[in-house]
Amino acid sequence: MDNPKIPQHVAFIMDGNRRWARENKLALFMGHNKGAEHIEDIVSYGADKGIKFLTFWAFSTENWKRSKKEVSHLMEVFRTILLGPMAKRLIKKGVRLQIIGDYQAFSKDLVESLDKLKVESENNDRVTVTIALNYGGRQEIIRAVNRILKEDISEIDEPEFDRYLYTFEQPDPELIIRTGGEQRLSGYLPWQTVYSELYFTDTYWPEFDEKAFEKALRDYADRERRFGK
């Protein structure tokens, strides 16, 4: 990176969509809509800053426990917003789109559309945007272990283990930003975040704008990363 104070990889836990909707006396689905639409602004700002990887946790393995109505609406959000005009605009801006998580559990049409976006954007190199869908940290590690066992490998080191993770070929995130006031990672990228800087804000995701992002980046720049030294 030209500027060492700018993280190469920032990952987001986009929390607070429902609380934002409630406080604004709106239906919950409007919070999810607003949150999904908001990704484009954050991506544009991050790319302009020189960040090369941005990861957004959009649906966890635990989210299936929500009401059928809410889960159904989230699937429609993915279809109409993440797969709609916003995705096309991002691709035109040089964004490479990636998906991590067991998104094959989604409906066939959604899976096919997500795979198509990955192919359409695979040669873009301005910034890589990864959407975590049906993602759980423990699930990712168990998946990696099972893949290793199938290959009958008796011993493995950390670099080799990385090859079996969803995020292989991506750098570990230097900065994790969680909006919405909670101060935990909730199983987000547990292997990859061992040395990540954590930034928690009370701001709900739909209100996390460029100014709030800049504040987080300034906080990161003021930290000294020693990696155990």
Phi and psi in degrees as GROMACS dihedral restraints (atoms count N, CA, C in turn):
[ dihedral_restraints ]
;  ai    aj    ak    al  type     phi  dphi    fc
    3     4     5     6     1   -66.0    20    10
    4     5     6     7     1   -35.8    20    10
    6     7     8     9     1  -114.8    20    10
    7     8     9    10     1   107.2    20    10
    9    10    11    12     1   -65.0    20    10
   10    11    12    13     1   -14.8    20    10
   12    13    14    15     1   -83.3    20    10
   13    14    15    16     1    -7.9    20    10
   15    16    17    18     1   -97.4    20    10
   16    17    18    19     1   120.7    20    10
   18    19    20    21     1   -64.6    20    10
   19    20    21    22     1   145.2    20    10
   21    22    23    24     1   -75.1    20    10
   22    23    24    25     1   -31.3    20    10
   24    25    26    27     1  -137.2    20    10
   25    26    27    28     1   122.5    20    10
   27    28    29    30     1  -119.4    20    10
   28    29    30    31     1   130.9    20    10
   30    31    32    33     1  -118.8    20    10
   31    32    33    34     1   139.1    20    10
   33    34    35    36     1  -114.4    20    10
   34    35    36    37     1   139.2    20    10
   36    37    38    39     1  -105.5    20    10
   37    38    39    40     1   106.3    20    10
   39    40    41    42     1   -86.8    20    10
   40    41    42    43     1    83.2    20    10
   42    43    44    45     1  -105.3    20    10
   43    44    45    46     1   148.5    20    10
   45    46    47    48     1   108.8    20    10
   46    47    48    49     1     5.5    20    10
   48    49    50    51     1   -60.9    20    10
   49    50    51    52     1   -44.7    20    10
   51    52    53    54     1   -71.1    20    10
   52    53    54    55     1   -41.0    20    10
   54    55    56    57     1   -65.8    20    10
   55    56    57    58     1   -36.7    20    10
   57    58    59    60     1   -60.7    20    10
   58    59    60    61     1   -43.0    20    10
   60    61    62    63     1   -64.1    20    10
   61    62    63    64     1   -45.2    20    10
   63    64    65    66     1   -61.6    20    10
   64    65    66    67     1   -45.1    20    10
   66    67    68    69     1   -67.7    20    10
   67    68    69    70     1   -23.5    20    10
   69    70    71    72     1   -98.5    20    10
   70    71    72    73     1    11.9    20    10
   72    73    74    75     1    55.0    20    10
   73    74    75    76     1    45.3    20    10
   75    76    77    78     1  -118.4    20    10
   76    77    78    79     1   160.6    20    10
   78    79    80    81     1   -65.1    20    10
   79    80    81    82     1   148.2    20    10
   81    82    83    84     1   -57.2    20    10
   82    83    84    85     1   -36.8    20    10
   84    85    86    87     1   -63.5    20    10
   85    86    87    88     1   -25.5    20    10
   87    88    89    90     1   -69.9    20    10
   88    89    90    91     1   -29.7    20    10
   90    91    92    93     1   -66.6    20    10
   91    92    93    94     1   -42.4    20    10
   93    94    95    96     1   -66.0    20    10
   94    95    96    97     1   -40.3    20    10
   96    97    98    99     1   -60.5    20    10
   97    98    99   100     1   -49.1    20    10
   99   100   101   102     1   -61.8    20    10
  100   101   102   103     1   -41.7    20    10
  102   103   104   105     1   -62.7    20    10
  103   104   105   106     1   -42.9    20    10
  105   106   107   108     1   -67.2    20    10
  106   107   108   109     1   -42.6    20    10
  108   109   110   111     1   -61.7    20    10
  109   110   111   112     1   -28.7    20    10
  111   112   113   114     1   -70.3    20    10
  112   113   114   115     1   -20.6    20    10
  114   115   116   117     1   -58.7    20    10
  115   116   117   118     1   -39.5    20    10
  117   118   119   120     1   -59.1    20    10
  118   119   120   121     1   -44.2    20    10
  120   121   122   123     1   -63.8    20    10
  121   122   123   124     1   -41.5    20    10
  123   124   125   126     1   -67.1    20    10
  124   125   126   127     1   -40.3    20    10
  126   127   128   129     1   -62.4    20    10
  127   128   129   130     1   -46.8    20    10
  129   130   131   132     1   -60.6    20    10
  130   131   132   133     1   -43.4    20    10
  132   133   134   135     1   -66.4    20    10
  133   134   135   136     1   -44.7    20    10
  135   136   137   138     1   -63.1    20    10
  136   137   138   139     1   -42.0    20    10
  138   139   140   141     1   -63.7    20    10
  139   140   141   142     1   -41.1    20    10
  141   142   143   144     1   -62.0    20    10
  142   143   144   145     1   -30.2    20    10
  144   145   146   147     1   -78.1    20    10
  145   146   147   148     1   -13.0    20    10
  147   148   149   150     1    99.4    20    10
  148   149   150   151     1     6.5    20    10
  150   151   152   153     1   -71.5    20    10
  151   152   153   154     1   133.8    20    10
  153   154   155   156     1  -100.1    20    10
  154   155   156   157     1   -18.1    20    10
  156   157   158   159     1  -137.3    20    10
  157   158   159   160     1   129.4    20    10
  159   160   161   162     1  -131.0    20    10
  160   161   162   163     1   126.1    20    10
  162   163   164   165     1  -121.5    20    10
  163   164   165   166     1   133.9    20    10
  165   166   167   168     1  -124.7    20    10
  166   167   168   169     1   125.7    20    10
  168   169   170   171     1   -87.7    20    10
  169   170   171   172     1   105.7    20    10
  171   172   173   174     1   -99.1    20    10
  172   173   174   175     1   -26.7    20    10
  174   175   176   177     1  -157.0    20    10
  175   176   177   178     1   121.6    20    10
  177   178   179   180     1   -95.8    20    10
  178   179   180   181     1   166.1    20    10
  180   181   182   183     1   -63.5    20    10
  181   182   183   184     1   -25.8    20    10
  183   184   185   186     1   -79.4    20    10
  184   185   186   187     1   -17.8    20    10
  186   187   188   189     1   -66.1    20    10
  187   188   189   190     1   -16.4    20    10
  189   190   191   192     1   -63.8    20    10
  190   191   192   193     1   -18.8    20    10
  192   193   194   195     1   -76.4    20    10
  193   194   195   196     1   -11.0    20    10
  195   196   197   198     1   -71.3    20    10
  196   197   198   199     1   171.9    20    10
  198   199   200   201     1   -60.7    20    10
  199   200   201   202     1   150.4    20    10
  201   202   203   204     1   -58.1    20    10
  202   203   204   205     1   -34.8    20    10
  204   205   206   207     1   -64.7    20    10
  205   206   207   208     1   -43.6    20    10
  207   208   209   210     1   -69.7    20    10
  208   209   210   211     1   -41.3    20    10
  210   211   212   213     1   -62.0    20    10
  211   212   213   214     1   -42.0    20    10
  213   214   215   216     1   -61.6    20    10
  214   215   216   217     1   -40.8    20    10
  216   217   218   219     1   -67.3    20    10
  217   218   219   220     1   -38.0    20    10
  219   220   221   222     1   -61.1    20    10
  220   221   222   223     1   -37.5    20    10
  222   223   224   225     1   -64.1    20    10
  223   224   225   226     1   -36.4    20    10
  225   226   227   228     1   -69.8    20    10
  226   227   228   229     1   -34.4    20    10
  228   229   230   231     1   -60.0    20    10
  229   230   231   232     1   -44.9    20    10
  231   232   233   234     1   -61.8    20    10
  232   233   234   235     1   -38.3    20    10
  234   235   236   237     1   -70.9    20    10
  235   236   237   238     1   -47.7    20    10
  237   238   239   240     1   -85.7    20    10
  238   239   240   241     1   -26.2    20    10
  240   241   242   243     1  -109.6    20    10
  241   242   243   244     1   -58.9    20    10
  243   244   245   246     1   -64.9    20    10
  244   245   246   247     1   -30.8    20    10
  246   247   248   249     1  -103.2    20    10
  247   248   249   250     1     2.9    20    10
  249   250   251   252     1   -93.9    20    10
  250   251   252   253     1  -147.8    20    10
  252   253   254   255     1   -56.5    20    10
  253   254   255   256     1   -32.0    20    10
  255   256   257   258     1   -60.7    20    10
  256   257   258   259     1   -44.5    20    10
  258   259   260   261     1   -62.3    20    10
  259   260   261   262     1   -40.5    20    10
  261   262   263   264     1   -64.1    20    10
  262   263   264   265     1   -41.1    20    10
  264   265   266   267     1   -64.5    20    10
  265   266   267   268     1   -42.0    20    10
  267   268   269   270     1   -62.4    20    10
  268   269   270   271     1   -42.2    20    10
  270   271   272   273     1   -62.8    20    10
  271   272   273   274     1   -40.9    20    10
  273   274   275   276     1   -63.8    20    10
  274   275   276   277     1   -26.9    20    10
  276   277   278   279     1   -84.4    20    10
  277   278   279   280     1     3.3    20    10
  279   280   281   282     1    93.7    20    10
  280   281   282   283     1    19.1    20    10
  282   283   284   285     1   -86.3    20    10
  283   284   285   286     1   132.4    20    10
  285   286   287   288     1   -96.6    20    10
  286   287   288   289     1   123.5    20    10
  288   289   290   291     1  -100.2    20    10
  289   290   291   292     1   130.7    20    10
  291   292   293   294     1  -128.3    20    10
  292   293   294   295     1   155.7    20    10
  294   295   296   297     1  -126.0    20    10
  295   296   297   298     1   134.2    20    10
  297   298   299   300     1  -123.4    20    10
  298   299   300   301     1   155.9    20    10
  300   301   302   303     1   107.0    20    10
  301   302   303   304     1   172.1    20    10
  303   304   305   306     1   -86.6    20    10
  304   305   306   307     1    63.4    20    10
  306   307   308   309     1   -73.4    20    10
  307   308   309   310     1    -8.4    20    10
  309   310   311   312     1   -64.5    20    10
  310   311   312   313     1   -13.4    20    10
  312   313   314   315     1   -75.8    20    10
  313   314   315   316     1   -11.7    20    10
  315   316   317   318     1   -78.6    20    10
  316   317   318   319     1   176.0    20    10
  318   319   320   321     1   -63.9    20    10
  319   320   321   322     1   155.5    20    10
  321   322   323   324     1   -59.0    20    10
  322   323   324   325     1   -42.3    20    10
  324   325   326   327     1   -65.7    20    10
  325   326   327   328     1   -36.6    20    10
  327   328   329   330     1   -69.6    20    10
  328   329   330   331     1   -43.2    20    10
  330   331   332   333     1   -60.2    20    10
  331   332   333   334     1   -45.8    20    10
  333   334   335   336     1   -63.8    20    10
  334   335   336   337     1   -38.6    20    10
  336   337   338   339     1   -67.3    20    10
  337   338   339   340     1   -40.3    20    10
  339   340   341   342     1   -65.1    20    10
  340   341   342   343     1   -43.0    20    10
  342   343   344   345     1   -63.6    20    10
  343   344   345   346     1   -36.3    20    10
  345   346   347   348     1   -65.4    20    10
  346   347   348   349     1   -40.9    20    10
  348   349   350   351     1   -62.5    20    10
  349   350   351   352     1   -40.0    20    10
  351   352   353   354     1   -60.4    20    10
  352   353   354   355     1   -43.5    20    10
  354   355   356   357     1   -67.3    20    10
  355   356   357   358     1   -44.6    20    10
  357   358   359   360     1   -61.5    20    10
  358   359   360   361     1   -28.9    20    10
  360   361   362   363     1  -106.5    20    10
  361   362   363   364     1     3.9    20    10
  363   364   365   366     1   -63.5    20    10
  364   365   366   367     1   -22.3    20    10
  366   367   368   369     1   -95.0    20    10
  367   368   369   370     1    -1.8    20    10
  369   370   371   372     1   -75.1    20    10
  370   371   372   373     1   146.7    20    10
  372   373   374   375     1  -139.8    20    10
  373   374   375   376     1    13.0    20    10
  375   376   377   378     1   -68.9    20    10
  376   377   378   379     1   -47.4    20    10
  378   379   380   381     1  -157.7    20    10
  379   380   381   382     1   142.8    20    10
  381   382   383   384     1   -98.8    20    10
  382   383   384   385     1   121.3    20    10
  384   385   386   387     1  -108.3    20    10
  385   386   387   388     1   119.6    20    10
  387   388   389   390     1  -110.1    20    10
  388   389   390   391     1   129.6    20    10
  390   391   392   393     1  -106.7    20    10
  391   392   393   394     1   122.1    20    10
  393   394   395   396     1   -89.6    20    10
  394   395   396   397     1   113.7    20    10
  396   397   398   399     1  -123.8    20    10
  397   398   399   400     1   128.0    20    10
  399   400   401   402     1    51.9    20    10
  400   401   402   403     1    48.1    20    10
  402   403   404   405     1  -105.5    20    10
  403   404   405   406     1   137.4    20    10
  405   406   407   408     1  -142.1    20    10
  406   407   408   409     1   137.3    20    10
  408   409   410   411     1   -62.4    20    10
  409   410   411   412     1   -44.8    20    10
  411   412   413   414     1   -66.3    20    10
  412   413   414   415     1   -38.7    20    10
  414   415   416   417     1   -59.9    20    10
  415   416   417   418     1   -40.2    20    10
  417   418   419   420     1   -63.5    20    10
  418   419   420   421     1   -43.5    20    10
  420   421   422   423     1   -68.3    20    10
  421   422   423   424     1   -42.5    20    10
  423   424   425   426     1   -62.0    20    10
  424   425   426   427     1   -41.4    20    10
  426   427   428   429     1   -59.0    20    10
  427   428   429   430     1   -43.9    20    10
  429   430   431   432     1   -63.3    20    10
  430   431   432   433     1   -44.7    20    10
  432   433   434   435     1   -61.8    20    10
  433   434   435   436     1   -43.3    20    10
  435   436   437   438     1   -63.7    20    10
  436   437   438   439     1   -36.9    20    10
  438   439   440   441     1   -65.9    20    10
  439   440   441   442     1   -38.8    20    10
  441   442   443   444     1   -65.6    20    10
  442   443   444   445     1   -43.3    20    10
  444   445   446   447     1   -61.6    20    10
  445   446   447   448     1   -38.1    20    10
  447   448   449   450     1   -64.1    20    10
  448   449   450   451     1   -26.4    20    10
  450   451   452   453     1   -90.6    20    10
  451   452   453   454     1     3.2    20    10
  453   454   455   456     1    56.8    20    10
  454   455   456   457     1    43.2    20    10
  456   457   458   459     1   -89.8    20    10
  457   458   459   460     1   127.8    20    10
  459   460   461   462     1   -91.9    20    10
  460   461   462   463     1   -23.0    20    10
  462   463   464   465     1  -148.4    20    10
  463   464   465   466     1   144.2    20    10
  465   466   467   468     1  -148.6    20    10
  466   467   468   469     1   148.6    20    10
  468   469   470   471     1  -110.5    20    10
  469   470   471   472     1   178.2    20    10
  471   472   473   474     1   -62.0    20    10
  472   473   474   475     1   -48.7    20    10
  474   475   476   477     1   -58.4    20    10
  475   476   477   478     1   -37.4    20    10
  477   478   479   480     1   -69.1    20    10
  478   479   480   481     1   -40.0    20    10
  480   481   482   483     1   -61.5    20    10
  481   482   483   484     1   -36.7    20    10
  483   484   485   486     1   -54.1    20    10
  484   485   486   487     1   -32.7    20    10
  486   487   488   489     1   -63.7    20    10
  487   488   489   490     1   -19.8    20    10
  489   490   491   492     1   -99.3    20    10
  490   491   492   493     1     3.3    20    10
  492   493   494   495     1   -91.5    20    10
  493   494   495   496     1   159.9    20    10
  495   496   497   498     1   -58.7    20    10
  496   497   498   499     1   -33.1    20    10
  498   499   500   501     1   -91.0    20    10
  499   500   501   502     1    13.7    20    10
  501   502   503   504     1   -53.3    20    10
  502   503   504   505     1   137.3    20    10
  504   505   506   507     1    80.7    20    10
  505   506   507   508     1     5.5    20    10
  507   508   509   510     1  -113.9    20    10
  508   509   510   511     1   144.5    20    10
  510   511   512   513     1   -70.7    20    10
  511   512   513   514     1   152.0    20    10
  513   514   515   516     1   -63.3    20    10
  514   515   516   517     1   145.7    20    10
  516   517   518   519     1   -67.6    20    10
  517   518   519   520     1   131.4    20    10
  519   520   521   522     1   -79.4    20    10
  520   521   522   523     1   -25.8    20    10
  522   523   524   525     1  -136.2    20    10
  523   524   525   526     1   128.6    20    10
  525   526   527   528     1  -110.6    20    10
  526   527   528   529     1   126.8    20    10
  528   529   530   531     1  -114.3    20    10
  529   530   531   532     1   122.9    20    10
  531   532   533   534     1  -116.1    20    10
  532   533   534   535     1   123.5    20    10
  534   535   536   537     1   -92.1    20    10
  535   536   537   538     1   170.4    20    10
  537   538   539   540     1    91.8    20    10
  538   539   540   541     1    -1.4    20    10
  540   541   542   543     1    96.8    20    10
  541   542   543   544     1   -18.9    20    10
  543   544   545   546     1   -76.6    20    10
  544   545   546   547     1   147.0    20    10
  546   547   548   549     1  -122.2    20    10
  547   548   549   550     1    67.7    20    10
  549   550   551   552     1  -156.8    20    10
  550   551   552   553     1   163.0    20    10
  552   553   554   555     1   -93.9    20    10
  553   554   555   556     1   -17.8    20    10
  555   556   557   558     1    55.5    20    10
  556   557   558   559     1    33.3    20    10
  558   559   560   561     1    84.5    20    10
  559   560   561   562     1    17.3    20    10
  561   562   563   564     1   -84.6    20    10
  562   563   564   565     1   116.4    20    10
  564   565   566   567     1    47.4    20    10
  565   566   567   568     1    54.3    20    10
  567   568   569   570     1   -62.6    20    10
  568   569   570   571     1   -36.3    20    10
  570   571   572   573     1   -71.5    20    10
  571   572   573   574     1   -40.5    20    10
  573   574   575   576     1   -80.0    20    10
  574   575   576   577     1   -17.2    20    10
  576   577   578   579     1  -103.4    20    10
  577   578   579   580     1    15.9    20    10
  579   580   581   582     1   -59.5    20    10
  580   581   582   583     1   -29.6    20    10
  582   583   584   585     1  -119.9    20    10
  583   584   585   586     1    17.2    20    10
  585   586   587   588     1   -72.2    20    10
  586   587   588   589     1   145.1    20    10
  588   589   590   591     1   -81.3    20    10
  589   590   591   592     1   138.5    20    10
  591   592   593   594     1  -108.2    20    10
  592   593   594   595     1   134.4    20    10
  594   595   596   597     1  -130.7    20    10
  595   596   597   598     1   118.5    20    10
  597   598   599   600     1  -112.8    20    10
  598   599   600   601     1   137.5    20    10
  600   601   602   603     1  -136.0    20    10
  601   602   603   604     1   146.8    20    10
  603   604   605   606     1   -74.9    20    10
  604   605   606   607     1   -14.7    20    10
  606   607   608   609     1   -62.0    20    10
  607   608   609   610     1   131.1    20    10
  609   610   611   612     1   -71.2    20    10
  610   611   612   613     1   151.2    20    10
  612   613   614   615     1   -54.5    20    10
  613   614   615   616     1   -44.4    20    10
  615   616   617   618     1   -61.4    20    10
  616   617   618   619     1   -16.2    20    10
  618   619   620   621     1  -106.5    20    10
  619   620   621   622     1     1.3    20    10
  621   622   623   624     1   -80.2    20    10
  622   623   624   625     1    97.3    20    10
  624   625   626   627     1  -102.8    20    10
  625   626   627   628     1  -170.5    20    10
  627   628   629   630     1   -60.5    20    10
  628   629   630   631     1   -37.8    20    10
  630   631   632   633     1   -63.6    20    10
  631   632   633   634     1   -41.8    20    10
  633   634   635   636     1   -67.5    20    10
  634   635   636   637     1   -36.9    20    10
  636   637   638   639     1   -64.8    20    10
  637   638   639   640     1   -43.8    20    10
  639   640   641   642     1   -60.0    20    10
  640   641   642   643     1   -39.7    20    10
  642   643   644   645     1   -61.7    20    10
  643   644   645   646     1   -42.0    20    10
  645   646   647   648     1   -64.8    20    10
  646   647   648   649     1   -40.7    20    10
  648   649   650   651     1   -67.2    20    10
  649   650   651   652     1   -35.9    20    10
  651   652   653   654     1   -67.1    20    10
  652   653   654   655     1   -39.3    20    10
  654   655   656   657     1   -61.9    20    10
  655   656   657   658     1   -43.6    20    10
  657   658   659   660     1   -60.9    20    10
  658   659   660   661     1   -43.8    20    10
  660   661   662   663     1   -63.1    20    10
  661   662   663   664     1   -25.7    20    10
  663   664   665   666     1   -84.2    20    10
  664   665   666   667     1    -6.8    20    10
  666   667   668   669     1   -89.2    20    10
  667   668   669   670     1   152.8    20    10
  669   670   671   672     1  -107.1    20    10
  670   671   672   673     1   116.6    20    10
  672   673   674   675     1   -95.8    20    10
  673   674   675   676     1   113.3    20    10
  675   676   677   678     1  -107.6    20    10
  676   677   678   679     1   -14.9    20    10
  678   679   680   681     1    53.2    20    10
  679   680   681   682     1    41.1    20    10
  681   682   683   684     1    83.1    20    10
  682   683   684   685     1    -0.5    20    10
